[in-house]
Amino acid sequence: MTTSPTTQYTITQAHRITGRSRTTLQRHLKKGVLSSTTDEFKNVRIDASELMRVYGADQCDFARARGAGDEVPESSSEGGGGLQYRLETLQQQVEALNAERRREREQLQAQIEMLQKTLTLSQEGHNRATLLLESRVTKTDDWEKAIRDLERRVTGQAELLAERVAAAEAEAKTAAWAELKTRPWWRLLSA
């Protein structure tokens, strides 16, 4: 691994140098495992010697420290060059935030689509269940109607049978009286 001149690095640059995630570096800064300073713009700066002390010189590759757009202009000590560097840094941060927002928006859109599909499927299931219940009620109503019709027919046939029996009994009585009237009265006593 290469050695470093005595410079200070941002968390992103320290991430590139050590291979540790920015979250890990921030956690180490918060716990005091890794010390840092802040520049006039309140940016966290970590000294190269501090990175080598905590993570080991063999784990630090300072050649990876500079990413695209990270070059500090030679005139960074002058007012205009420092502002240019700060502007470029802020532009990179805005681009990173915009990329993260796009990714989150895509994830949320995918979740919304999944929830809409789930809602549609549950509504279809609900509609099917309602139709099934209505079908069962209709079938129950059909059976009840058929049973009532059958009861009416049976009742009608029973009434018709009762009328026929009554008519047959009346006819038999009439026939018996007619026969009795044709017999002489003395035969009625012996019968």
LINRA-V733755 format. One record per residue. RES is the residue in one letter. PSI is psi as a letter, one per 20 degrees, with the letter a starting at -180 (* if undefined). OMEGA is omega in radians with two decimals (none if undefined). Layout:
RES_PSI_OMEGA ; RES_PSI_OMEGA
//
This chain:
M_q_-3.09 ; T_q_3.09 ; T_r_-3.03 ; S_q_2.95 ; P_r_-3.12 ; T_n_3.10 ; T_r_3.08 ; Q_q_-3.03 ; Y_q_3.05 ; T_r_3.12 ; I_h_3.13 ; T_g_3.12 ; Q_h_3.10 ; A_h_3.08 ; H_g_3.13 ; R_h_-3.10 ; I_g_-3.01 ; T_h_-3.07 ; G_j_3.09 ; R_q_3.14 ; S_q_3.11 ; R_h_3.12 ; T_g_3.12 ; T_g_3.13 ; L_g_3.13 ; Q_h_3.11 ; R_g_3.11 ; H_h_3.08 ; L_g_-3.11 ; K_h_-3.14 ; K_i_-3.14 ; G_j_3.09 ; V_h_-3.10 ; L_p_3.14 ; S_q_-3.10 ; S_r_3.03 ; T_r_3.07 ; T_q_3.13 ; D_a_-3.08 ; E_i_3.11 ; F_j_3.14 ; K_k_3.03 ; N_p_3.11 ; V_p_3.11 ; R_p_-3.13 ; I_p_-3.11 ; D_q_-3.14 ; A_h_-3.13 ; S_h_3.12 ; E_h_3.09 ; L_g_3.13 ; M_h_-3.14 ; R_g_-3.05 ; V_g_-3.02 ; Y_i_3.13 ; G_p_-3.10 ; A_h_-3.11 ; D_i_3.13 ; Q_i_-3.09 ; C_p_3.09 ; D_n_-3.04 ; F_i_3.08 ; A_h_-3.14 ; R_i_-3.03 ; A_h_-3.06 ; R_o_3.05 ; G_a_3.13 ; A_p_3.10 ; G_j_-3.11 ; D_i_-3.07 ; E_p_3.09 ; V_p_-3.13 ; P_q_-3.14 ; E_h_-3.08 ; S_k_-3.10 ; S_h_3.11 ; S_h_3.08 ; E_q_-3.07 ; G_g_-3.07 ; G_g_-3.12 ; G_h_3.11 ; G_h_3.10 ; L_h_3.11 ; Q_g_3.11 ; Y_g_3.14 ; R_g_3.11 ; L_g_3.13 ; E_h_3.12 ; T_g_3.12 ; L_h_3.10 ; Q_h_3.10 ; Q_g_3.13 ; Q_g_3.11 ; V_g_3.11 ; E_g_3.13 ; A_g_3.11 ; L_g_3.10 ; N_g_3.11 ; A_g_3.12 ; E_h_3.10 ; R_g_3.10 ; R_g_3.14 ; R_g_3.13 ; E_h_3.12 ; R_g_3.12 ; E_g_3.11 ; Q_g_3.13 ; L_h_3.11 ; Q_g_3.10 ; A_g_3.11 ; Q_g_3.12 ; I_g_3.13 ; E_g_3.13 ; M_g_3.13 ; L_h_3.09 ; Q_g_3.10 ; K_g_3.13 ; T_g_3.11 ; L_g_3.12 ; T_g_3.13 ; L_h_-3.14 ; S_h_3.09 ; Q_g_3.09 ; E_g_3.10 ; G_g_3.11 ; H_g_3.12 ; N_g_3.11 ; R_g_3.13 ; A_g_3.12 ; T_g_3.11 ; L_g_3.13 ; L_g_3.12 ; L_g_3.10 ; E_h_3.12 ; S_g_3.12 ; R_h_3.10 ; V_g_3.12 ; T_g_3.12 ; K_h_3.10 ; T_g_3.10 ; D_h_3.11 ; D_g_3.13 ; W_g_3.13 ; E_g_3.13 ; K_g_3.13 ; A_g_3.13 ; I_g_3.11 ; R_g_3.11 ; D_g_3.12 ; L_g_3.10 ; E_g_3.11 ; R_g_3.14 ; R_g_3.14 ; V_g_3.12 ; T_g_3.11 ; G_g_3.12 ; Q_h_3.12 ; A_g_3.10 ; E_g_3.12 ; L_g_3.11 ; L_g_3.11 ; A_h_3.10 ; E_g_3.14 ; R_g_3.12 ; V_g_3.13 ; A_g_3.13 ; A_h_3.13 ; A_h_3.11 ; E_g_3.14 ; A_g_3.12 ; E_h_3.12 ; A_g_3.12 ; K_g_-3.14 ; T_g_3.14 ; A_h_3.13 ; A_g_3.10 ; W_h_-3.14 ; A_g_3.13 ; E_h_3.14 ; L_h_-3.13 ; K_h_-3.13 ; T_i_3.13 ; R_q_3.07 ; P_q_-3.00 ; W_h_-3.14 ; W_h_3.10 ; R_h_3.12 ; L_h_3.13 ; L_h_-3.12 ; S_i_-3.09 ; A_*_none
//
